Every structure is written in structure tokens, then in C-alpha cells.
Amino acid sequence: EYTLRVAEGKAAADTLSFYKKRGMQVKRMIDEGHLPKLLVDLRAKNVDKMIDVRRAEGSTRNTISKDLIVVRLALKLAKRREQWLGDVDEVLPHRFSSEYEPRRRWLSPDELEALCAHLPQARARWARFAVATGANYSEAAKARRDDVSERDGKASSVHLRGTKRELRDREVPIIRPWQHRLLEAALRGAPSGALFA
């Protein structure tokens, strides 16, 4: 069903990839006997066992919560298709959040330059590009030289090819002097096509 949504342009391919990756962990839990093979046999105690096994393997709470997202989606889909009649909230933990908090610290300009001095040249260009534009890993990986618009010989904006949500595909204005400096350094010696092969 999610594959169809991606094909229709209503969902991101990166999200589908995420669900597949997390789904492989859930399948492994079934194959290893930590979760039952039949949905009709699924109980809260089975999900609790899966959580205990994943913790024992060293998985973080954040990673386990992602596995549970896939289980929840699968149960909701099975329920909608009348292949499972259970109660999702009875089977899954009520409050198993990732407890993820975005970091509240960032590199100072001096720290960024110190980091870039220790990186290979291509990776340093990548870091400067990401900081100048706010690009995440996959957005920077898709960046092309022709995504950079110029006015009066200086970069004026950068098109970021984000896919997770519709608004992630966007134009980022380059207006601050520090953005110009970082982007200029990131583009120096960059190939004409993909910036970061």
C-alpha cells in the first residue's frame, strides 16, 4: 500500500526505505521466534519480549520505537483489511517514545573550520555545504552544481532536493556573509554535475 502511495507521489521514497529497513528487524524477530508467525497469536507479552531482546542486543530506545512504528502500521493495515481483529493499543506499549531530543548545540565557526581541516577535501566541502544550506545527509548527497542559482556572480539560492515531505524540496536563500563564504569554499573544485559523488 505504501509503495502505491510513493508511486502516486503522495509519500516519500525515503520513508518507504525506512519502513522496509525497520520491517526487516521485525521479520527477524518473527523468524527467531520472539514474535508469533500468526497475527491471531500476537499478544502484548510478545511485543514486550521483542523489546527486551532488542535492548539486550544493544538497540537504543529510539531504534526500538522505530521498530514499533512498523508493527503499529502493520497491525492497523491488517485490521483495516479485516485480517486481524485485535486492539492495537492493547498489544503495543502505551508510552514507548523514543525520548529523542534534538541537539541544542552546534559547531562554532572556528570549530567547523577545525573539523574541516582534519577532513578529506571532498568531505570538508560536504560539511561546508550542509552548514551553509541546512541540507541533511540525503539532500547534500543529491546536490548538483546547477542547483546553485547566482546573481551578480554570487550564489543567491540553493535548490535542495528533499523527499521526506513535500516541503523538504525547497529553495534556500543564501543571504548571510558566512553562508556565502562556506558555499564558495564548498563549490571550489566541485565537479560540474553532482557536487558530492
Backbone as numpy.savetxt, mean C-alpha at the origin, in Angstrom:
# Nx Ny Nz CAx CAy CAz Cx Cy Cz
-15.06 -11.18 -7.81 -15.89 -9.99 -7.81 -15.02 -8.72 -7.81
-13.95 -8.72 -7.00 -13.09 -7.54 -6.95 -12.32 -7.39 -8.25
-11.98 -8.52 -8.89 -11.30 -8.47 -10.18 -12.16 -7.75 -11.20
-13.45 -8.00 -11.18 -14.39 -7.33 -12.09 -14.42 -5.83 -11.80
-14.41 -5.45 -10.53 -14.40 -4.03 -10.18 -13.15 -3.33 -10.69
-12.02 -4.02 -10.63 -10.77 -3.45 -11.16 -10.90 -3.28 -12.67
-11.43 -4.30 -13.36 -11.59 -4.23 -14.81 -12.51 -3.08 -15.22
-13.50 -2.79 -14.39 -14.44 -1.69 -14.67 -13.88 -0.34 -14.27
-12.70 -0.32 -13.65 -12.11 0.93 -13.22 -12.70 1.47 -11.93
-13.40 0.62 -11.17 -14.04 1.05 -9.93 -13.22 0.70 -8.69
-12.11 0.01 -8.90 -11.23 -0.34 -7.78 -9.80 -0.38 -8.30
-8.86 -0.25 -7.37 -7.44 -0.17 -7.74 -6.81 -1.55 -7.85
-5.97 -1.72 -8.86 -5.25 -2.98 -9.05 -4.33 -3.26 -7.87
-3.76 -2.21 -7.27 -2.89 -2.39 -6.11 -3.65 -2.99 -4.93
-4.92 -2.60 -4.78 -5.73 -3.14 -3.69 -6.03 -4.62 -3.94
-6.30 -4.96 -5.19 -6.53 -6.37 -5.54 -5.28 -7.18 -5.24
-4.12 -6.64 -5.56 -2.86 -7.31 -5.27 -2.69 -7.52 -3.76
-3.07 -6.50 -2.99 -3.02 -6.60 -1.52 -3.92 -7.73 -1.04
-5.16 -7.81 -1.55 -6.09 -8.86 -1.12 -5.56 -10.25 -1.48
-4.95 -10.37 -2.65 -4.40 -11.67 -3.05 -3.27 -12.09 -2.13
-2.39 -11.14 -1.82 -1.25 -11.45 -0.94 -1.72 -11.86 0.44
-2.65 -11.10 1.01 -3.15 -11.45 2.33 -3.97 -12.74 2.26
-4.68 -12.94 1.15 -5.47 -14.16 0.98 -4.60 -15.41 0.98
-3.36 -15.30 0.50 -2.45 -16.45 0.51 -2.11 -16.86 1.95
-2.01 -15.88 2.85 -1.76 -16.20 4.26 -2.95 -16.94 4.86
-4.15 -16.48 4.52 -5.36 -17.13 5.04 -5.46 -18.55 4.48
-5.17 -18.72 3.20 -5.19 -20.06 2.58 -4.17 -20.97 3.27
-3.00 -20.42 3.58 -1.99 -21.21 4.29 -2.52 -21.67 5.64
-3.25 -20.79 6.34 -3.82 -21.16 7.64 -4.82 -22.31 7.48
-5.56 -22.31 6.36 -6.50 -23.40 6.08 -5.73 -24.68 5.78
-4.72 -24.57 4.89 -3.93 -25.74 4.49 -3.22 -26.38 5.68
-2.79 -25.56 6.64 -2.08 -26.08 7.80 -3.03 -26.52 8.92
-4.33 -26.38 8.70 -5.31 -26.88 9.67 -5.66 -25.91 10.79
-5.21 -24.66 10.69 -5.53 -23.68 11.73 -6.91 -23.08 11.53
-7.40 -23.10 10.31 -8.77 -22.69 9.99 -9.44 -23.88 9.29
-10.76 -24.09 9.50 -11.42 -25.22 8.85 -11.54 -25.03 7.34
-11.60 -26.15 6.62 -11.73 -26.09 5.16 -13.13 -25.65 4.74
-14.13 -25.94 5.55 -15.52 -25.60 5.21 -15.98 -24.39 6.03
-16.61 -23.44 5.37 -17.10 -22.25 6.07 -18.10 -22.60 7.16
-18.89 -23.62 6.92 -19.92 -23.99 7.90 -19.29 -24.36 9.24
-18.03 -24.78 9.21 -17.33 -25.19 10.44 -16.58 -24.04 11.12
-16.57 -22.86 10.51 -15.80 -21.74 11.05 -16.43 -21.18 12.31
-15.62 -21.07 13.35 -16.05 -20.52 14.64 -15.04 -19.47 15.09
-15.42 -18.70 16.09 -14.52 -17.68 16.63 -13.23 -18.30 17.14
-13.32 -19.49 17.73 -12.13 -20.14 18.27 -11.11 -20.44 17.17
-11.60 -20.72 15.92 -10.68 -20.96 14.81 -9.93 -19.68 14.43
-10.64 -18.57 14.41 -10.02 -17.29 14.08 -9.03 -16.91 15.19
-9.41 -17.16 16.44 -8.49 -16.88 17.55 -7.21 -17.71 17.44
-7.37 -18.97 17.00 -6.20 -19.84 16.82 -5.31 -19.29 15.71
-5.93 -18.84 14.61 -5.15 -18.26 13.52 -4.35 -17.06 14.02
-4.99 -16.23 14.82 -4.31 -15.04 15.37 -3.13 -15.46 16.24
-3.34 -16.47 17.08 -2.25 -16.97 17.95 -1.09 -17.51 17.12
-1.40 -18.27 16.06 -0.35 -18.83 15.21 0.42 -17.71 14.52
-0.29 -16.72 13.99 0.38 -15.62 13.29 1.26 -14.82 14.27
0.78 -14.65 15.50 1.61 -13.97 16.51 2.87 -14.77 16.81
2.70 -16.09 16.96 3.85 -16.96 17.25 4.87 -16.94 16.11
4.40 -16.69 14.89 5.30 -16.59 13.73 6.03 -15.25 13.69
5.61 -14.33 14.56 6.26 -13.02 14.60 5.54 -11.94 13.83
4.33 -12.23 13.37 3.56 -11.22 12.64 3.11 -10.12 13.60
3.12 -8.89 13.11 2.68 -7.76 13.92 1.16 -7.70 13.96
0.66 -6.95 14.90 -0.78 -6.73 15.01 -1.32 -6.11 13.71
-0.53 -5.21 13.13 -0.93 -4.57 11.89 -1.09 -5.59 10.76
-0.15 -6.52 10.64 -0.21 -7.56 9.61 -1.39 -8.48 9.84
-1.60 -8.89 11.09 -2.72 -9.79 11.40 -4.05 -9.11 11.10
-4.15 -7.81 11.38 -5.41 -7.11 11.09 -5.69 -7.10 9.60
-4.64 -7.07 8.77 -4.82 -7.14 7.31 -5.32 -8.51 6.90
-4.83 -9.58 7.54 -5.34 -10.92 7.27 -6.82 -11.00 7.61
-7.19 -10.38 8.72 -8.60 -10.41 9.15 -9.51 -9.63 8.20
-8.96 -8.61 7.55 -9.75 -7.86 6.55 -10.18 -8.82 5.44
-9.26 -9.67 5.01 -9.56 -10.62 3.93 -10.60 -11.64 4.40
-10.45 -12.12 5.63 -11.43 -13.07 6.16 -12.81 -12.41 6.21
-12.87 -11.18 6.69 -14.15 -10.46 6.77 -14.79 -10.30 5.39
-13.99 -9.90 4.40 -14.51 -9.74 3.05 -15.04 -11.06 2.49
-14.29 -12.13 2.72 -14.70 -13.45 2.22 -16.01 -13.88 2.87
-16.14 -13.65 4.19 -17.38 -14.03 4.88 -18.57 -13.21 4.40
-18.35 -11.93 4.20 -19.46 -11.08 3.72 -19.91 -11.50 2.32
-18.93 -11.82 1.46 -19.27 -12.26 0.11 -20.01 -13.60 0.14
-19.53 -14.54 0.97 -20.19 -15.84 1.09 -21.61 -15.68 1.64
-21.78 -14.77 2.58 -23.11 -14.53 3.17 -24.06 -13.93 2.12
-23.54 -12.98 1.33 -24.38 -12.36 0.30 -24.79 -13.37 -0.75
-23.92 -14.33 -1.03 -24.22 -15.37 -2.02 -24.97 -16.55 -1.40
-25.31 -16.42 -0.12 -26.03 -17.45 0.63 -25.27 -18.77 0.69
-23.93 -18.65 0.74 -23.08 -19.84 0.88 -22.66 -20.03 2.33
-22.97 -19.04 3.15 -22.65 -19.09 4.57 -23.71 -18.28 5.30
-24.24 -18.82 6.38 -25.34 -18.16 7.08 -24.95 -17.65 8.45
-23.67 -17.69 8.77 -23.21 -17.27 10.09 -23.24 -15.77 10.27
-22.80 -15.34 11.45 -22.73 -13.93 11.81 -21.26 -13.50 11.83
-20.91 -12.60 10.94 -19.52 -12.15 10.81 -19.00 -11.62 12.14
-19.81 -10.84 12.84 -19.37 -10.24 14.10 -19.18 -11.26 15.22
-19.83 -12.41 15.11 -19.63 -13.46 16.12 -18.33 -14.22 15.88
-17.89 -14.27 14.64 -16.71 -15.06 14.28 -15.43 -14.25 14.42
-15.48 -12.99 14.04 -14.27 -12.16 14.06 -14.20 -11.33 15.33
-12.98 -11.04 15.79 -12.83 -10.22 17.00 -13.45 -8.84 16.79
-14.10 -8.34 17.82 -14.77 -7.03 17.71 -13.77 -5.90 17.59
-12.72 -5.94 18.35 -11.78 -4.82 18.42 -10.35 -5.30 18.15
-10.11 -5.74 16.94 -8.74 -6.12 16.60 -8.24 -5.11 15.58
-7.87 -3.95 16.07 -7.38 -2.91 15.16 -5.88 -3.07 15.01
-5.37 -2.46 13.98 -3.93 -2.56 13.72 -3.12 -1.74 14.73
-3.76 -0.80 15.39 -3.09 0.13 16.29 -1.99 0.90 15.57
-2.18 1.02 14.24 -1.21 1.76 13.43 -1.39 3.25 13.65
-0.31 3.91 13.87 -0.33 5.37 13.95 0.70 5.91 13.00
0.31 6.86 12.15 1.30 7.43 11.23 2.44 8.07 12.02
3.61 7.99 11.46 4.75 8.59 12.13 4.59 10.10 12.17
5.08 10.67 13.23 4.97 12.12 13.41 6.33 12.79 13.28
7.26 12.08 12.73 8.60 12.62 12.55 9.00 12.48 11.10
9.76 13.42 10.63 10.27 13.35 9.27 11.71 13.82 9.28
12.39 13.55 8.18 13.79 13.95 8.09 13.90 15.46 7.94
14.83 16.03 8.63 15.15 17.44 8.41 15.89 17.52 7.07
16.01 18.72 6.48 16.77 18.84 5.23 18.20 18.31 5.36
18.86 18.59 6.48 20.23 18.10 6.68 20.26 16.57 6.77
19.26 15.99 7.46 19.21 14.54 7.57 18.96 13.88 6.22
18.09 14.51 5.42 17.82 13.97 4.08 19.10 13.97 3.24
19.83 15.06 3.27 21.06 15.12 2.48 22.11 14.15 3.01
22.17 13.97 4.34 23.10 12.99 4.91 22.73 11.58 4.46
21.44 11.29 4.43 20.98 9.99 3.95 21.35 9.80 2.49
21.04 10.81 1.67 21.31 10.71 0.23 22.80 10.54 -0.06
23.65 11.09 0.79 25.09 10.95 0.61 25.55 9.50 0.75
24.76 8.69 1.48 25.12 7.29 1.71 24.40 6.34 0.76
23.48 6.86 -0.04 22.72 6.02 -0.96 23.38 5.98 -2.33
23.15 4.90 -3.08 23.57 4.91 -4.49 22.86 6.07 -5.20
23.48 6.59 -6.24 22.96 7.79 -6.90 21.49 7.66 -7.32
21.12 6.52 -7.92 19.74 6.33 -8.38 18.77 6.34 -7.20
19.17 5.73 -6.08 18.30 5.68 -4.91 18.19 7.06 -4.26
19.26 7.82 -4.28 19.23 9.19 -3.74 18.30 10.07 -4.58
18.33 9.89 -5.89 17.40 10.64 -6.76 15.96 10.28 -6.41
15.73 8.99 -6.17 14.39 8.50 -5.80 13.93 9.17 -4.50
14.80 9.20 -3.50 14.44 9.79 -2.20 14.11 11.27 -2.36
14.93 11.99 -3.11 14.66 13.42 -3.32 13.35 13.65 -4.06
13.08 12.82 -5.05 11.82 12.93 -5.80 10.63 12.70 -4.87
10.71 11.66 -4.04 9.60 11.32 -3.14 9.34 12.44 -2.14
10.40 13.02 -1.59 10.22 14.10 -0.62 9.67 15.35 -1.31
10.18 15.68 -2.50 9.74 16.88 -3.21 8.27 16.81 -3.61
7.79 15.61 -3.94 6.44 15.47 -4.48 5.44 14.83 -3.53
5.93 14.18 -2.48 5.03 13.44 -1.59 4.62 12.10 -2.17
5.35 11.62 -3.18 5.03 10.35 -3.83 5.30 9.18 -2.90
4.40 8.20 -2.90 4.68 6.97 -2.16 5.52 6.05 -3.04
5.84 4.88 -2.55 6.76 3.99 -3.26 6.28 3.68 -4.67
5.03 3.23 -4.81 4.55 2.83 -6.14 4.39 4.02 -7.07
4.03 5.18 -6.52 3.90 6.38 -7.36 5.26 6.80 -7.91
6.29 6.75 -7.08 7.63 7.08 -7.55 8.11 6.05 -8.57
7.77 4.79 -8.36 8.20 3.74 -9.29 7.61 3.94 -10.69
6.45 4.58 -10.78 5.79 4.80 -12.07 6.16 6.13 -12.71
6.93 6.95 -12.01 7.22 8.31 -12.49 8.01 8.28 -13.80
7.62 9.19 -14.68 8.28 9.34 -15.97 8.75 10.78 -16.13
9.75 10.97 -16.96 10.30 12.31 -17.16 9.23 13.27 -17.68
8.34 12.76 -18.56 7.30 13.64 -19.12 6.15 13.90 -18.15
6.21 13.35 -16.94 5.22 13.69 -15.90 5.53 15.03 -15.26
6.72 15.54 -15.51 7.15 16.82 -14.93 6.81 17.94 -15.92
5.91 18.82 -15.52 5.56 19.98 -16.34 6.45 21.15 -15.96
6.85 21.90 -16.96 7.75 23.03 -16.70 7.12 24.34 -17.18
7.52 25.39 -16.50 7.15 26.75 -16.89 8.37 27.63 -16.67
8.74 28.38 -17.67 9.91 29.26 -17.60 11.18 28.49 -17.22
11.30 27.27 -17.75 12.50 26.49 -17.52 12.59 25.83 -16.15
11.53 25.93 -15.34 11.52 25.31 -14.01 10.30 24.41 -13.89
10.46 23.36 -13.09 9.33 22.46 -12.85 8.20 23.23 -12.19
6.98 23.05 -12.70 5.82 23.71 -12.11 4.88 22.72 -11.43
4.87 21.48 -11.93 4.04 20.44 -11.32 4.54 19.07 -11.75
4.12 18.05 -11.00 4.47 16.67 -11.31 3.20 15.84 -11.25
2.98 15.06 -12.30 1.84 14.14 -12.33 2.25 12.86 -11.61
1.54 12.51 -10.54 1.77 11.26 -9.83 0.69 10.27 -10.21
1.12 9.09 -10.60 0.20 8.05 -11.09 -0.24 7.13 -9.96
-0.92 7.69 -8.99 -1.43 6.89 -7.89 -2.63 6.08 -8.33
-2.80 4.90 -7.74 -3.90 4.01 -8.16 -4.78 3.53 -7.02
-4.37 3.74 -5.79 -5.12 3.16 -4.67 -6.55 3.69 -4.61
-6.69 4.99 -4.81 -8.00 5.63 -4.87 -7.98 6.61 -6.04
-9.15 6.99 -6.49 -9.25 7.88 -7.64 -8.46 9.17 -7.44
-8.49 9.72 -6.24 -7.82 11.00 -5.99 -6.31 10.87 -5.90
-5.78 9.65 -5.87 -4.33 9.47 -5.79 -3.65 9.76 -7.13
-4.38 9.70 -8.24 -3.84 10.11 -9.53 -3.99 11.63 -9.58
-2.87 12.36 -9.47 -2.99 13.79 -9.21 -1.80 14.58 -9.74
-1.99 15.88 -9.80 -0.92 16.81 -10.13 -0.45 17.45 -8.82
0.85 17.43 -8.59 1.42 18.03 -7.39 2.13 19.32 -7.81
1.70 20.46 -7.28 2.39 21.71 -7.63 3.78 21.77 -7.00
4.72 22.28 -7.74 6.09 22.47 -7.24 6.27 23.97 -7.09
6.10 24.46 -5.86 6.09 25.91 -5.65 7.13 26.38 -4.64
7.57 25.52 -3.77 8.52 25.93 -2.74 9.95 25.81 -3.25
10.84 26.70 -2.82 12.24 26.60 -3.26 12.87 25.24 -2.94
12.55 24.68 -1.77 13.14 23.38 -1.42 12.64 22.28 -2.35
11.37 22.38 -2.82 10.86 21.40 -3.78 11.64 21.49 -5.09
11.86 22.73 -5.55 12.60 22.93 -6.79 14.01 22.35 -6.68
14.68 22.59 -5.55 16.04 22.09 -5.36 16.07 20.56 -5.38
15.15 19.94 -4.63 15.13 18.48 -4.57 14.76 17.87 -5.91
13.77 18.43 -6.58 13.33 17.88 -7.85 14.42 18.05 -8.92
15.09 19.19 -8.91 16.18 19.41 -9.85 17.28 18.36 -9.65
17.62 18.09 -8.41 18.63 17.06 -8.11 18.13 15.67 -8.50
16.84 15.42 -8.31 16.27 14.11 -8.65 16.27 13.88 -10.16
16.10 14.95 -10.92 16.03 14.81 -12.38 17.40 14.84 -13.04
18.41 15.32 -12.32 19.76 15.41 -12.88 20.26 14.00 -13.23
20.53 13.79 -14.50 21.02 12.49 -14.95 19.94 11.44 -15.11
18.67 11.85 -14.98 17.58 10.89 -15.10 17.36 10.53 -16.57
16.95 9.30 -16.86 16.66 8.92 -18.25 15.44 9.67 -18.77
15.24 9.65 -20.08 14.12 10.39 -20.68 12.78 9.70 -20.46
12.76 8.41 -20.24 11.50 7.69 -20.02 11.19 7.56 -18.55
11.18 6.33 -18.06 10.93 6.07 -16.63 12.07 6.66 -15.82
11.73 7.40 -14.77 12.77 8.05 -13.97 13.57 7.06 -13.14
12.88 6.03 -12.66 13.53 5.08 -11.75 13.29 3.67 -12.25
14.13 3.22 -13.17 13.97 1.89 -13.75 14.19 0.83 -12.69
